[in-house]
């Protein structure tokens, strides 16, 4: 997918200058977390073995 990525992060600051200074670090941490979460989801999707659903009824099962 292309386009903007919505990121959100809290910044601990008492003044706007302090928040502006800490903004890049907060966004990098949020992006790193987003990437890590996406990788975990990919691994989970790969690990799920999808067996075709059979409509055959076997006696005794």
Backbone as CSV, one residue per row, in Angstrom:
resi,resn,N_x,N_y,N_z,CA_x,CA_y,CA_z,C_x,C_y,C_z
1,UNK,0.826,-1.200,0.000,0.000,0.000,0.000,0.864,1.255,0.000
2,UNK,0.398,2.218,-0.685,1.091,3.501,-0.728,0.273,4.542,0.018
3,UNK,0.944,5.604,0.414,0.242,6.693,1.072,0.710,6.887,2.494
4,UNK,0.073,7.805,3.188,0.481,8.111,4.560,0.183,6.958,5.518
5,UNK,0.999,6.857,6.537,0.830,5.843,7.572,0.419,6.568,8.850
6,UNK,-0.747,6.244,9.399,-1.167,6.928,10.624,-0.364,6.430,11.829
7,UNK,0.386,7.328,12.421,1.175,7.004,13.616,0.705,7.883,14.761
8,UNK,0.790,7.337,15.949,0.390,8.078,17.126,1.346,7.732,18.252
9,UNK,1.791,8.753,18.975,2.698,8.521,20.095,2.545,9.651,21.104
10,UNK,2.648,9.285,22.348,2.621,10.293,23.395,4.007,10.892,23.587
11,UNK,4.046,12.175,23.896,5.321,12.861,24.124,5.233,13.554,25.479
12,UNK,6.155,13.211,26.362,6.215,13.855,27.667,7.025,15.141,27.541
13,UNK,6.358,16.281,27.711,7.048,17.566,27.599,6.266,18.627,28.361
14,UNK,6.993,19.601,28.884,6.359,20.710,29.599,6.162,21.916,28.692
15,UNK,6.981,22.019,27.665,6.902,23.154,26.746,6.858,22.643,25.315
16,UNK,6.317,23.469,24.424,6.195,23.074,23.026,7.561,22.822,22.393
17,UNK,8.567,23.604,22.755,9.910,23.401,22.198,10.447,22.022,22.574
18,UNK,10.178,21.626,23.788,10.610,20.310,24.258,9.877,19.206,23.487
19,UNK,8.593,19.401,23.242,7.813,18.422,22.483,8.310,18.330,21.047
20,UNK,8.610,19.466,20.443,9.121,19.481,19.068,10.452,18.750,18.992
21,UNK,11.278,18.940,19.996,12.587,18.287,20.025,12.444,16.768,20.160
22,UNK,11.454,16.315,20.914,11.265,14.883,21.162,10.399,14.198,20.101
23,UNK,9.770,14.981,19.241,8.857,14.430,18.241,9.497,13.375,17.338
24,UNK,10.668,13.633,16.718,11.255,12.615,15.822,11.516,11.281,16.522
25,UNK,12.003,11.350,17.744,12.279,10.125,18.509,10.986,9.346,18.785
26,UNK,9.929,10.064,19.136,8.644,9.417,19.416,8.067,8.769,18.157
27,UNK,8.188,9.447,17.030,7.667,8.895,15.774,8.482,7.685,15.322
28,UNK,9.787,7.720,15.535,10.630,6.575,15.176,10.247,5.367,16.023
29,UNK,10.028,5.582,17.311,9.631,4.482,18.194,8.274,3.917,17.767
30,UNK,7.342,4.790,17.402,6.025,4.329,16.958,6.134,3.549,15.650
31,UNK,6.976,4.010,14.732,7.160,3.313,13.455,7.827,1.960,13.675
32,UNK,8.826,1.913,14.547,9.493,0.643,14.856,8.501,-0.365,15.429
33,UNK,7.613,0.095,16.302,6.604,-0.786,16.894,5.624,-1.271,15.828
34,UNK,5.235,-0.372,14.927,4.321,-0.741,13.847,4.938,-1.806,12.945
35,UNK,6.204,-1.644,12.609,6.911,-2.614,11.766,7.014,-3.961,12.474
36,UNK,7.346,-3.926,13.757,7.456,-5.171,14.533,6.113,-5.903,14.583
37,UNK,5.038,-5.150,14.798,3.705,-5.758,14.837,3.333,-6.360,13.483
38,UNK,3.669,-5.664,12.401,3.368,-6.167,11.059,4.138,-7.453,10.777
39,UNK,5.392,-7.508,11.200,6.194,-8.716,11.002,5.609,-9.892,11.778
40,UNK,5.145,-9.637,13.000,4.531,-10.699,13.799,3.266,-11.221,13.118
41,UNK,2.456,-10.315,12.586,1.241,-10.729,11.898,1.560,-11.556,10.659
42,UNK,2.608,-11.172,9.930,3.024,-11.943,8.758,3.454,-13.349,9.158
43,UNK,4.234,-13.451,10.224,4.695,-14.761,10.687,3.520,-15.632,11.125
44,UNK,2.563,-15.032,11.818,1.386,-15.788,12.250,0.595,-16.284,11.045
45,UNK,0.463,-15.439,10.038,-0.283,-15.830,8.837,0.432,-16.956,8.095
46,UNK,1.762,-16.913,8.057,2.530,-17.960,7.381,2.451,-19.277,8.137
47,UNK,2.398,-19.209,9.459,2.433,-20.427,10.263,1.096,-21.167,10.278
48,UNK,0.033,-20.492,9.936,-1.273,-21.150,9.914,-1.357,-22.030,8.678
49,UNK,-1.530,-23.303,8.925,-1.670,-24.254,7.825,-3.141,-24.289,7.447
50,UNK,-3.405,-23.962,6.214,-4.790,-23.960,5.759,-5.071,-25.251,5.002
51,UNK,-5.918,-26.062,5.601,-6.311,-27.313,4.966,-7.608,-27.062,4.211
52,UNK,-7.690,-27.589,3.010,-8.939,-27.411,2.269,-10.091,-28.079,3.015
53,UNK,-11.205,-27.425,3.024,-12.359,-27.952,3.738,-13.057,-28.988,2.866
54,UNK,-13.137,-30.185,3.372,-13.758,-31.276,2.631,-15.216,-31.395,3.039
55,UNK,-16.049,-31.684,2.079,-17.468,-31.864,2.367,-17.833,-33.345,2.389
56,UNK,-16.819,-34.205,2.362,-17.048,-35.649,2.391,-17.263,-36.085,3.838
57,UNK,-18.311,-36.827,4.069,-18.608,-37.326,5.414,-18.074,-38.750,5.515
58,UNK,-17.188,-38.981,6.477,-16.613,-40.306,6.692,-17.300,-40.956,7.885
59,UNK,-17.759,-42.192,7.733,-18.404,-42.883,8.849,-17.432,-43.058,10.021
60,UNK,-17.934,-42.888,11.224,-17.113,-43.089,12.408,-16.328,-41.858,12.824
61,UNK,-16.518,-40.776,12.163,-15.791,-39.553,12.561,-16.721,-38.517,13.065
